[in-house]
Amino acid sequence: MDFKVADMSLAEVGHKKIRWAESRMPVLMRLRELHSRTKPLAGMRISGSLHVTKETAVLVKTLVAAGAEVAWSGCNPLSTQDDVAAALAADGIPVFAWHGMSKDEFYWAIDRTLDLKPTLTLDDGCDLIFRVHSTAPELAGGILGGTEETTTGVHRLRALAKAGKLLYPVIAVNDAETKWDFDNVYGTGQSSLDGILRATSVLFAGKTIVVAGYGRCGSGCARRAQGQGANVIVTEIKPTAALKAMLDGYRVMPMDEAASLGDIFITATGMKDVIVGRHFESMKDGAIVCNTGHYDCELRIPDLEAQASSVMEIRPNCEEFVLPDGRRIYLLARGRLVNLAAAEGHPSEVMDMSFANQFMAMLYLREHGSTLSHEVYTVSEEQDQEIAGVKLETMGAHLDQLTPDQIAYRDSYEEGT
Ligand SMILES: NC(=O)c1ccc[n+]([C@@H]2O[C@H](COP(=O)([O-])OP(=O)(O)OC[C@H]3O[C@@H](n4cnc5c(N)ncnc54)[C@H](O)[C@@H]3O)[C@@H](O)[C@H]2O)c1
């Protein structure tokens, strides 16, 4: 079997990590149990490009259990967990991923997954779909549909669809309520702080944390940082998002003002050039800078490199840039997603819902892909509620039910004051 990973001797550690994740992903495991009998994905070839973590391994194994043939690559050069990649390869999955890939290796790995001639694609960031569109459009005719995991990927796909250039239907898994409002908020909130702590081991209490972007990821980071005793400043471009930040108790100001006040900076916007040269120039000695958005372009790192008189890695995933006046700025994980590059990504419990959505979207596309237009679709309300319902059940929580009388009241307009 063809695969390329860093070190096969890590497979046993990877298998243990996957077992751990499986024990914390009850919704996805229930789907695995249900569909491993009927194999609804038999005959499907799935090319996937999504962070190779222990949770992704649980998804991959679930797709295979449901009958799919799968080939996998990472979706970020620094996010692959080498032990998990080795475990997947040992289990017979053609996986092409290792931590610290170059850009050329990254696209080479995606191309190897396309050798499978997929009938379905599964993306995080749209790099795989974009690869099909830019270098292998002949594959598109055989693809029933694809899914997209993250906000930035959905933005790229909507732009592609708007330009009339999308070659097959795609489901924006990111936009499911059980994904965007949980994974991005609670997952990114906790795991980004985890990444910062593993890379720096600093005390959050009393620090000023600047969070750029108060969407799902940014609001999660802000809330977790505040919970650790930090003072949070938010930068935004959207009035309603900035207003929410204000009413949640944070200060809001432009990055030009916040740059000289922050001890720790986290970008979570999906936009490029959020922190650039003039911001690095005004930062305090010891400022820590990281990004948790999908691409490293949120930070203009070449500006910092050009300003620095010396650079050295002072701790794993923490580089010290010394400026000519002696100030030191610490860049984490080279500006790559700090939660995945410096920690393990989101906790399994939250990925349980995101990947249940991915799995169910794959089933949907298998069934209905050939009848859909070349557009970006959202997951259905039924799927969202079903996943939330099962998750609640596995957490031991139960709901009230509407009585027939209440249903009639909800659906009528006669009853008033
Ligand atoms: N680290 C992870 O594991 C992880 C997980 C999920 C999503 N993401 C990525 O995080 C990024 C944000 O995702 P989200 O779901 O929070 O998106 P979102 O749309 O909910 O929020 C983004 C916010 O950033 C704001 N913004 C845009 N440009 C800005 C700028 N120049 N300055 C300040 N604010 C600006 C927007 O107004 C918006 O409120 C995306 O790139 C997404 O793909 C990362």
The ligand as a Tripos MOL2 file, in Angstrom:
@<TRIPOS>MOLECULE
LIG
   44    48     1     0     0
SMALL
NO_CHARGES

@<TRIPOS>ATOM
      1 N1         -8.0310   27.0910   15.0100 N.am      1 LIG1
      2 C1         -8.9870   26.2740   14.6220 C.2       1 LIG1
      3 O1         -8.9760   25.0780   14.9170 O.2       1 LIG1
      4 C2        -10.1370   26.8180   13.8590 C.ar      1 LIG1
      5 C3        -11.4110   26.2470   14.0150 C.ar      1 LIG1
      6 C4        -12.4690   26.7950   13.3060 C.ar      1 LIG1
      7 C5        -12.2560   27.8650   12.4490 C.ar      1 LIG1
      8 N2        -10.9790   28.3530   12.2910 N.ar      1 LIG1
      9 C6        -10.6840   29.5010   11.4060 C.3       1 LIG1
     10 O2        -10.7510   30.6890   12.2220 O.3       1 LIG1
     11 C7        -11.1010   31.8160   11.4000 C.3       1 LIG1
     12 C8        -12.3280   32.5080   11.9970 C.3       1 LIG1
     13 O3        -13.4340   31.6100   11.9500 O.3       1 LIG1
     14 P1        -14.8460   31.9810   12.6450 P.3       1 LIG1
     15 O4        -15.6950   30.7810   12.4780 O.co2     1 LIG1
     16 O5        -14.6260   32.5740   13.9720 O.co2     1 LIG1
     17 O6        -15.3580   33.1190   11.6210 O.3       1 LIG1
     18 P2        -16.4780   34.2360   11.9270 P.3       1 LIG1
     19 O7        -16.9180   34.6970   10.5730 O.co2     1 LIG1
     20 O8        -17.4760   33.7390   12.8910 O.co2     1 LIG1
     21 O9        -15.6320   35.4100   12.6370 O.3       1 LIG1
     22 C9        -14.6150   36.1530   12.0280 C.3       1 LIG1
     23 C10       -14.6960   37.5880   12.5960 C.3       1 LIG1
     24 O10       -13.5120   38.2900   12.2140 O.3       1 LIG1
     25 C11       -13.9080   39.6280   11.9100 C.3       1 LIG1
     26 N3        -12.8700   40.2530   11.0780 N.ar      1 LIG1
     27 C12       -12.6550   40.0950    9.7380 C.ar      1 LIG1
     28 N4        -11.5750   40.8260    9.3580 N.ar      1 LIG1
     29 C13       -11.1070   41.4500   10.4690 C.ar      1 LIG1
     30 C14       -10.0240   42.3290   10.7260 C.ar      1 LIG1
     31 N5         -9.1940   42.7410    9.7500 N.pl3     1 LIG1
     32 N6         -9.8470   42.7710   11.9990 N.ar      1 LIG1
     33 C15       -10.6680   42.3730   13.0050 C.ar      1 LIG1
     34 N7        -11.7270   41.5370   12.8270 N.ar      1 LIG1
     35 C16       -11.9370   41.0930   11.5650 C.ar      1 LIG1
     36 C17       -15.2620   39.4740   11.2190 C.3       1 LIG1
     37 O11       -16.0110   40.6740   11.2530 O.3       1 LIG1
     38 C18       -15.8990   38.3590   12.0480 C.3       1 LIG1
     39 O12       -16.6660   38.8800   13.1270 O.3       1 LIG1
     40 C19       -11.3110   31.2300   10.0100 C.3       1 LIG1
     41 O13       -10.1170   31.3220    9.2820 O.3       1 LIG1
     42 C20       -11.6460   29.7750   10.2790 C.3       1 LIG1
     43 O14       -11.4280   28.9660    9.1570 O.3       1 LIG1
     44 C21        -9.9500   27.8720   13.0040 C.ar      1 LIG1
@<TRIPOS>BOND
     1     1     2 1
     2     2     3 2
     3     2     4 1
     4     4     5 ar
     5     4    44 ar
     6     5     6 ar
     7     6     7 ar
     8     7     8 ar
     9     8     9 1
    10     8    44 ar
    11     9    10 1
    12     9    42 1
    13    10    11 1
    14    11    12 1
    15    11    40 1
    16    12    13 1
    17    13    14 1
    18    14    15 2
    19    14    16 1
    20    14    17 1
    21    17    18 1
    22    18    19 2
    23    18    20 1
    24    18    21 1
    25    21    22 1
    26    22    23 1
    27    23    24 1
    28    23    38 1
    29    24    25 1
    30    25    26 1
    31    25    36 1
    32    26    27 ar
    33    26    35 ar
    34    27    28 ar
    35    28    29 ar
    36    29    30 ar
    37    29    35 ar
    38    30    31 1
    39    30    32 ar
    40    32    33 ar
    41    33    34 ar
    42    34    35 ar
    43    36    37 1
    44    36    38 1
    45    38    39 1
    46    40    41 1
    47    40    42 1
    48    42    43 1
@<TRIPOS>SUBSTRUCTURE
     1 LIG1         1 GROUP 0 **** ****
